Amino acid sequence: MPIVHTAGGPLSLLFGGMVVARVIGKTGIFERIGDIFLRASGGSGKRLLLLIVAMVAPICAVLPNATAVILVAPVIVNVCRALKVDFVGPVIITAIVSNAAGMLTLVGDPATFLVGSAIGLSFPDYLRQVSLGGLLAVLAVVPLLPLLLPKVWAARVTLPETRPPVPIERPGFLILSLLVLLLMVALFMIGEYLPTRIVPPQVAIIGAALALLLVYGVRIEPVGEVIRDVDWKTILFLGAIFTLVQAFIKTELLQGLSVQVYQWFGADLMPVAFLLLAGIGVLSSLLANIPVVAAALVMVTGYLVAAGAAPEIALAPGFVNWPSATLPVFVAMMFGGTLGGNATLIGAAANVVAVGICAANGQRVSFAQFLRIGLPIAALQLSVGALYVWALAATLD
């Protein structure tokens, strides 16, 4: 039962987001966006990079970041070719922004949702208390763009004469698909306040079901093809990782570590919050962030109980009535898990997807090449996260 409680929510969010994104991708809207994107760039590499940040962030706030990169990265590649610039850097930036944008909402990143759901943080509460930190992490990318991608930033070409926009072949299907997405977003925000409470994973499954019914109704393609195109490898991998973490928890090594942390830091929560932000950030750059966060949750729960910051009942599965003083500790975990993965190409699923798309378009990305861009951004974002955690703790005192 504990593993189902832990893994069910993130996996449901991933599956639902993948299905809805796959259906929306079939409408041709992203081809139209690419056309608009190219015109909006005006042939300027500087404007291209700024537009990537502006376009990717809102998309990845409501869709799984890896799925959003699958849809958006090919558009970025085509625009870069039109501007005659190397597309590797902009595609890497797309993945990094998508990961940071996962902190804009409770459902934007599986690691964020894992922590938020563990402490009973609702979607609106998350918007009030954490989203600003996610926005600052996204904006932290901007000042580094001219330093990390100087050739792209300085690029300037004359675009050919305006051509007719890419037509939307089935506008009715597009409208209905976007309505499904809007319904999902609305239910994310108000679902937990309805007479019959609907939590985000349930909303994601409802959205996926409606999207599949829409595909079946308009007969644009077999429903089986949509299901087949879901990234089952990622879902099964994460399911296996959750199983492994649960087995590791049974060894009680994490519980022993929580006692050790208490002996080091006592009941002073802020040093622990900063340690978690940095430690989880480093580990998430070397390992998949979700299992790191899942394991850290067990350790942190034990520490907070040992420190007297939470009652002993907090050790029971499903406990959500955490004192407000513990919130900065959990927010630090969100920052570390979500932003630390930006440093390396193996740190997040979106990074792996972005590198794969580059390879499919004839450009292999080395570990060092990704690290050159990802590490400075991740370091700055984690620093911004530390400042936000400190400010959040100050407002709660």
C-alpha positions, 0 to 999 in steps of 0.5 A: 500500500505505501508504494501505491500511495507514493507512486500512484500520483506522480505516475498518473500525472505523467500518463494523463499529461502525456496523453493530452499532449499527444492529442494536442500535438496531432492538431497541428497547433505546434507547427503553427506556433513554430511559424509564429515563433519564427516571425516573432524572432525577426531573425534575431538570435537574442529574441529567439532565446528570450522567446524560448523562455517565454513559450516553454515556461507556461506550457511546462507549467501544466504539462509534464516537462519531458512531454512538452520538450518532445512537442516543442524541441522540433519546433526550436530545431526548425526555427534555428535552422531558418536563423542559421544557428546551431540548435543544440544550445537552444534545445538544451535551454528548452529542457532547462527552462522546462524543468524550472517551469515545473515549479510554477505549479504543483503538477508541473514536475513529478518531484514537485508533486511528490513533495507537495502531495506528501505534505497536503499542499493544495494547488492554490496553496502552492501557487501562493507559497511556492510558485514565485520561487519557480518563476524566479528560477525560470527568470534566472536563466535569462542573464546567463543566455548571452554568456553561455550562448554568445554566438546564438545571442549575437546572430542576426539574419534577414528572413525571407518574405512572409509566407502564408501561415501553416493551416490548421486542417481540423480547427474544430478538433483543435478547439475541443482539444484545447477545451480539454486542456483548459478543463484540466487546468481549471480542475487542478485549481478548484478540484480540491474545493468541490463537494466531491474532492478531485485531486490532481492525479484524478484530474490528469486521468479525467483529462486523458479519458476525455482526450481519448474519447475526443480522438475516438469521436472524431476518428482522426486516428485509432485510439490505440495509436495514442496509447502506443505513443505514450512514453511507457519506458519512462513510466515503467522506469519510474515505477521500478525506481519507486519499488526500489526506493520502497525496498531501500526504505524497508532496510531502515537506513534512511531512518537511521540517517534522520537521527544522525541529521538531528544529532548534527543540527538539532532542532534548527530547521534552516541549516537542514533546509539548505543542506537538503537543497544543496545535497538533493541538487547535487544528487539529482544531477547524477541520478534521476531526481524522483527517487532521490526526492522519494528517499529524502522524504522518508529521511526528512520526516524522521528528522522533523519528528526527532527534532520535535517539529512534527508529532510522531503521528507524522510517521504514519502514511497519509499524514498531511497536517504539517506545521507551517514552520516545516514548509521551508524544509519541504520547499527546499527539497522541491528546489533541489530535486527540480533544479539540480537535474538541470546540471547534466544530461542525465539529471532529468527526463526532459534533458534526455529527451532533448539530447535524443532530439538533437541526435535524431537531427544529426547533432550528438551532445556530449556530457561535457557540452551539456554540463557547460550550459547546465551547470552554471544555470543550475548553480544560479537557480539553486542559489535563487532557491536558497534565497527564496527558502530563506525569505519564505522562512522569514515570512512564516516566523 
